[in-house]
């Protein structure tokens, strides 16, 4: 070795240790372990409704995967036999911070795969960096369809369906249940999630019931907390049906302010994330609210061996039942495990490219629901979704759901290659098997 | 007619809440010339302490009416202790230093308080709706309104009147006004300026915490509530003129009515309305509507 190459080797080694030079994770990975980055909100407003339930699920499922105690087909130990070493970090912060933390997770802390991200802003920021660092990254909750509709990705996957299924199924549910409705409106937080959710619902309900009158929708500031004027406005409107994608403290504050004023008795509300709040609010959540869970998750999940284990183990450890973000985290981890296990069939020590090949277009069943990685060139999952009506059972003091309808994926999702907004604009053509 | 009545009621309602939340900020600036960014943290701590205390109170099955007293006591306790600790332990070390430095110090205090809230109460939201539910609703112009939220209007009026009266008519008020007018001169006349600062800051902190406490029954007390409030509170006191209690009343009324009108008439501009009012006022009167006249030193 010449003096120059020896020196260069030292420098490169030091740089790699310092996280300056990206390490080829698959090659460098110790086959016995997979360092798994788990990213979700551990602080901030989204921690309570989404972050902590998903972190809890990650802890539980990773432990069970390592122990090999899950029901088939998840009953082998680890990812392709490699033990998982979870590194859980906080998603809270600006998109720049989230991206920096992702780089740190991969380059300095050596995460081989990352499962995470609640916010669509985080997902949009992280996706190109995941490609740059050639790191398997599975988004578990963020709903924006733009991730795979605007770009092709090689290392990025999302098993949970996009937010399009929330709004299209909600529109179908409302139209089928309230046939005499004349007008509709919405109250959504004034940022991407609220605007996109409303736009999809608005388009879908107009497709399904042409001629319906639309009252001016309301878009209060995110984390406004005070909704007195909005509630008065909704009380004074003629709308029969109101759409909302409020979440977290905003959702709970709105419910606490609107319920005593009789708003939920006057108008039929659809709230796409209400399932996250039903156990916390209990009797404060008015009977008759139509609530979503971003899939057939939480209270809508099917009775299977895996689901019975998950609900019991989660409730026993954390003192409250798992809500939909818990399920989204669990299914994303289990989907990633299946991809690793499938890749291991061809290569016992699979590298990232092997896992990507195995994950692309994968179909698997989890919690009694089939997930097909059928969009985004095999990187975006589609699955059924459930909608139902909230009812608080006073006798047993238990929040319950009645009148549940399951909408198959092919009814509420656009065909592969079609943008959600275009599909809705064109009348949701090709929707099949709708109940 | 219905819309006009609704705008008036909603506007007054929101203005009352804004005033209660912002008045501590303006009081501290008026006397101490400290832009207290930590006010949002005090609001947050007041809300959490009140929600937690109310939860405990109802769990013990005590008389529901007593919960209003619990709200007040929780905020006084938290605001008093934290306010005293901040002023004596931190701010006094920076008096006389550059204004920007003091803003940075209070911002740091705000971040510390936000973190303290997380350490004490965690990330879960705390609902403390019982006091608001107790009062039920009132019908105005055919629409039901929350009596608790309406009750904030006379409460805000009482706080405003009490502050103005204390500052204008009492011995303590005269001492405070002397300090506002000229700190050195007041000190040379034997006024304990340090004590006036401490008392003012603690009162301002208690008002900030009280703002959080009275808000707790109508919101879900969740992480981050202090961030939103501090921005709004600054908008209100800037419109009214930093340091003026009367200005804060007018600022809160302008913002409250503008926001209510926007929500009812043109919901697309709701977010814009508040800051449009602020921008307009600052263009016409950069020092705010009621900023106290500044003495010119030679």
Boltz contact constraints between the chains, C-beta under 6 A:
constraints:
  - contact:
      token1: [A, 43]
      token2: [B, 118]
      max_distance: 6.0
  - contact:
      token1: [A, 44]
      token2: [B, 223]
      max_distance: 6.0
  - contact:
      token1: [A, 44]
      token2: [B, 224]
      max_distance: 6.0
  - contact:
      token1: [A, 45]
      token2: [B, 222]
      max_distance: 6.0
  - contact:
      token1: [A, 45]
      token2: [B, 223]
      max_distance: 6.0
  - contact:
      token1: [A, 45]
      token2: [B, 224]
      max_distance: 6.0
  - contact:
      token1: [A, 47]
      token2: [B, 123]
      max_distance: 6.0
  - contact:
      token1: [A, 48]
      token2: [B, 123]
      max_distance: 6.0
  - contact:
      token1: [A, 48]
      token2: [B, 124]
      max_distance: 6.0
  - contact:
      token1: [A, 48]
      token2: [B, 125]
      max_distance: 6.0
  - contact:
      token1: [A, 52]
      token2: [B, 123]
      max_distance: 6.0
  - contact:
      token1: [A, 190]
      token2: [B, 271]
      max_distance: 6.0
  - contact:
      token1: [A, 216]
      token2: [B, 267]
      max_distance: 6.0
  - contact:
      token1: [A, 218]
      token2: [B, 267]
      max_distance: 6.0
  - contact:
      token1: [A, 221]
      token2: [B, 271]
      max_distance: 6.0
  - contact:
      token1: [A, 223]
      token2: [B, 228]
      max_distance: 6.0
  - contact:
      token1: [A, 225]
      token2: [B, 219]
      max_distance: 6.0
  - contact:
      token1: [A, 228]
      token2: [B, 10]
      max_distance: 6.0
  - contact:
      token1: [A, 228]
      token2: [B, 13]
      max_distance: 6.0
  - contact:
      token1: [A, 228]
      token2: [B, 149]
      max_distance: 6.0
  - contact:
      token1: [A, 229]
      token2: [B, 10]
      max_distance: 6.0
  - contact:
      token1: [A, 229]
      token2: [B, 260]
      max_distance: 6.0
  - contact:
      token1: [A, 229]
      token2: [B, 263]
      max_distance: 6.0
  - contact:
      token1: [A, 230]
      token2: [B, 263]
      max_distance: 6.0
  - contact:
      token1: [A, 232]
      token2: [B, 6]
      max_distance: 6.0
  - contact:
      token1: [A, 232]
      token2: [B, 10]
      max_distance: 6.0
  - contact:
      token1: [A, 232]
      token2: [B, 143]
      max_distance: 6.0
  - contact:
      token1: [A, 233]
      token2: [B, 263]
      max_distance: 6.0
  - contact:
      token1: [A, 233]
      token2: [B, 264]
      max_distance: 6.0
  - contact:
      token1: [A, 235]
      token2: [B, 143]
      max_distance: 6.0
  - contact:
      token1: [A, 249]
      token2: [B, 125]
      max_distance: 6.0
  - contact:
      token1: [A, 249]
      token2: [B, 220]
      max_distance: 6.0
  - contact:
      token1: [A, 249]
      token2: [B, 222]
      max_distance: 6.0
  - contact:
      token1: [A, 252]
      token2: [B, 125]
      max_distance: 6.0
  - contact:
      token1: [A, 252]
      token2: [B, 220]
      max_distance: 6.0
  - contact:
      token1: [A, 253]
      token2: [B, 219]
      max_distance: 6.0
  - contact:
      token1: [A, 253]
      token2: [B, 220]
      max_distance: 6.0
  - contact:
      token1: [A, 256]
      token2: [B, 129]
      max_distance: 6.0
  - contact:
      token1: [A, 257]
      token2: [B, 218]
      max_distance: 6.0
  - contact:
      token1: [A, 260]
      token2: [B, 137]
      max_distance: 6.0
  - contact:
      token1: [A, 260]
      token2: [B, 146]
      max_distance: 6.0
  - contact:
      token1: [A, 261]
      token2: [B, 137]
      max_distance: 6.0
  - contact:
      token1: [A, 261]
      token2: [B, 144]
      max_distance: 6.0
  - contact:
      token1: [A, 262]
      token2: [B, 144]
      max_distance: 6.0
